[in-house]
Amino acid sequence: MSACDLDTSVPDWIIEHPETLTVFLDFGIDYSRGGKSLGYLCDQHGLDQEVLLAALLSKVEASGVPPDNALNHTGEGGHNP
């Protein structure tokens, strides 16, 4: 799986990490938004980018995906063992 961040489109987040769909629904984000980036949609909906990104990454981590496959808030790779 590839890493996702604020520049990743919502559909790509869901393709790469299907478990994040519930997070998008909880935040009221339409996951069929035609390739708009997560950061753009946060701006459009008045959402805190860091809060949403943290919720998504928490969901990915809880699913058991190795941290190296998820990005932290800086856009850099996750923890290295």
N, C-alpha and C positions, 0 to 999 in steps of 0.2 A: 504494500500500500504506500501511496505517496503522502507526503506531509501536507496538511491544510493549514491555512492562516487567514488573515483578514482580506487578502487578495483573492482567495479562492471563492468561486461561485457557490451559492447554496446548493444547487443540484450536484456539483462535484463533491461537496462535503458529504452529502447523503449517499452518493455512489461509493465514495471511499470509506465512509463510516455510517452505515445505515442506522446504527443505534442513536445517532444524533437527531433523527427526525423528531423525536419527542421534545427535544430542547427547542427546536425551531417552532414547533406548535405551541409550546409553553410561552414563548416570547412573542407569539402572534405574527411570525414571519411566514409569508407564503413561499413554500419551498419550490414553487414552479416559476420563479421570477426570471426566467430566461437568461441565465448566465450573469446576473448582476453580482458583484463581489459582496462578500459578507460585510466589509467595511462600508461600502456604499449604502447597503440596505440599513445598516445601523444608523447612519447619518440621516437617511430618509425617514426612519421611524423614531428618531430621537432616542435611540438606545445607546447605552454605554458599551462601546466596543470591547473593552477589557472584561466587563462583567459577562457579556455573552460568550466571548472567546473562552473565558475561564470555565463557564458552564459546559461548553462543547468539549473542551479538553478533559474536563473531569469525567464526562460521560464516556469519552474514548478510553481514558485510563481505566475506568471501572469495567469496561468491556474486556480488558485483558490485552489490548493492543500494546506491544512494547513501546515504551516512551520515545525511542529513537524514531518512531514512525509518526509522531505528533510533534507539532511545533509549540514552543512556549510563546508568551506574549511579545517577545522581541523579534519573532520570526526566525529564530535560530533553532537548531535541532534540540531535541529533548535531552534528558539525562543520559550520560554515557556511563556504562558500568565500569 
